[in-house]
Amino acid sequence: MLIDGHSIEIGCSVGAARWPDDDPDPISVIRKADEALYRSKREGKNRVTFAGKEG
């Protein structure tokens, strides 16, 4: 992206979990998505990681 002559790069890490497939409890699904997000960041950022998918 170019703003006022300056090049700006934006990255995104995403963690996802499916309800009810990954867990029937909505709070647990949110927790699993959050864990997947931090796994994305640890594994190099700028990626999508799904709950229950290691590696």
Backbone as CSV, one residue per row, in Angstrom:
resi,resn,N_x,N_y,N_z,CA_x,CA_y,CA_z,C_x,C_y,C_z
1,MET,0.856,-1.149,0.000,0.000,0.000,0.000,0.914,1.227,0.000
2,LEU,0.558,2.228,-0.742,1.341,3.456,-0.799,0.499,4.605,-0.233
3,ILE,1.002,5.231,0.814,0.303,6.351,1.444,1.265,7.519,1.540
4,ASP,0.894,8.629,0.929,1.723,9.838,0.928,3.166,9.535,0.531
5,GLY,3.332,8.662,-0.451,4.657,8.331,-0.947,5.427,7.324,-0.109
6,HIS,4.803,6.803,0.935,5.451,5.823,1.808,4.840,4.440,1.578
7,SER,5.700,3.457,1.396,5.247,2.083,1.225,4.933,1.483,2.592
8,ILE,3.728,0.947,2.731,3.296,0.356,3.990,2.850,-1.078,3.725
9,GLU,3.401,-2.020,4.499,3.011,-3.419,4.383,2.171,-3.810,5.590
10,ILE,1.128,-4.555,5.327,0.235,-5.014,6.384,0.195,-6.538,6.349
11,GLY,0.291,-7.152,7.512,0.206,-8.604,7.607,-0.963,-9.001,8.494
12,CYS,-1.309,-10.269,8.424,-2.445,-10.739,9.206,-2.242,-12.201,9.590
13,SER,-2.449,-12.500,10.845,-2.469,-13.876,11.327,-3.892,-14.176,11.779
14,VAL,-4.388,-15.366,11.429,-5.770,-15.725,11.736,-5.805,-17.086,12.415
15,GLY,-6.620,-17.193,13.434,-6.903,-18.473,14.074,-8.387,-18.743,13.934
16,ALA,-8.744,-19.967,13.567,-10.152,-20.284,13.338,-10.530,-21.599,14.008
17,ALA,-11.771,-21.658,14.465,-12.348,-22.885,15.007,-13.788,-22.960,14.513
18,ARG,-14.274,-24.179,14.306,-15.635,-24.368,13.801,-16.552,-24.856,14.918
19,TRP,-17.720,-24.241,14.990,-18.726,-24.668,15.949,-19.827,-25.379,15.192
20,PRO,-20.311,-26.494,15.580,-19.954,-27.261,16.770,-18.883,-28.327,16.503
21,ASP,-18.307,-28.339,15.300,-17.369,-29.412,14.934,-16.167,-29.510,15.865
22,ASP,-15.562,-28.375,16.235,-14.372,-28.414,17.081,-14.710,-28.523,18.567
23,ASP,-15.909,-28.089,18.952,-16.351,-28.213,20.347,-17.795,-27.720,20.410
24,PRO,-18.671,-28.409,21.126,-20.061,-27.953,21.205,-20.260,-26.728,22.099
25,ASP,-19.305,-26.446,22.972,-19.416,-25.306,23.884,-18.866,-24.043,23.212
26,PRO,-19.698,-23.007,23.015,-19.238,-21.791,22.323,-18.006,-21.138,22.949
27,ILE,-17.915,-21.111,24.268,-16.754,-20.501,24.929,-15.490,-21.289,24.603
28,SER,-15.593,-22.608,24.581,-14.438,-23.446,24.235,-14.011,-23.237,22.791
29,VAL,-14.967,-23.017,21.905,-14.635,-22.762,20.495,-13.844,-21.461,20.379
30,ILE,-14.259,-20.438,21.096,-13.526,-19.166,21.083,-12.115,-19.366,21.625
31,ARG,-11.980,-20.122,22.692,-10.661,-20.403,23.273,-9.775,-21.147,22.265
32,LYS,-10.343,-22.119,21.567,-9.574,-22.877,20.573,-9.160,-21.993,19.401
33,ALA,-10.033,-21.086,18.980,-9.672,-20.153,17.907,-8.544,-19.234,18.358
34,ASP,-8.591,-18.792,19.603,-7.530,-17.942,20.149,-6.201,-18.696,20.193
35,GLU,-6.237,-19.956,20.621,-5.020,-20.773,20.636,-4.471,-20.947,19.221
36,ALA,-5.354,-21.141,18.253,-4.930,-21.282,16.855,-4.299,-19.987,16.352
37,LEU,-4.833,-18.845,16.766,-4.258,-17.558,16.381,-2.815,-17.441,16.863
38,TYR,-2.585,-17.759,18.125,-1.226,-17.638,18.656,-0.288,-18.678,18.057
39,ARG,-0.825,-19.835,17.659,-0.012,-20.814,16.947,0.400,-20.251,15.585
40,SER,-0.506,-19.540,14.913,-0.177,-18.880,13.641,0.982,-17.913,13.819
41,LYS,0.918,-17.119,14.867,1.973,-16.131,15.111,3.311,-16.799,15.418
42,ARG,3.286,-17.871,16.200,4.530,-18.586,16.526,5.153,-19.232,15.293
43,GLU,4.323,-19.685,14.369,4.807,-20.427,13.206,5.195,-19.526,12.037
44,GLY,5.276,-18.242,12.262,5.801,-17.375,11.222,4.923,-16.230,10.788
45,LYS,3.807,-16.044,11.410,2.912,-14.930,11.103,2.359,-15.021,9.684
46,ASN,1.437,-14.122,9.371,0.830,-14.030,8.041,0.316,-15.372,7.539
47,ARG,-0.429,-16.054,8.383,-0.982,-17.351,8.004,-2.317,-17.573,8.685
48,VAL,-3.031,-18.590,8.206,-4.295,-19.004,8.809,-4.074,-20.379,9.431
49,THR,-4.465,-20.539,10.691,-4.341,-21.821,11.378,-5.707,-22.197,11.936
50,PHE,-6.084,-23.444,11.717,-7.364,-23.941,12.203,-7.166,-24.744,13.481
51,ALA,-8.096,-24.634,14.397,-8.051,-25.406,15.641,-8.012,-26.889,15.304
52,GLY,-7.227,-27.622,16.076,-7.154,-29.061,15.877,-6.188,-29.494,14.795
53,LYS,-5.569,-28.541,14.098,-4.615,-28.864,13.044,-3.223,-28.493,13.510
54,GLU,-2.499,-29.457,14.020,-1.134,-29.211,14.496,-0.167,-29.246,13.329
55,GLY,0.937,-28.471,13.514,2.000,-28.543,12.518,1.915,-27.561,11.473
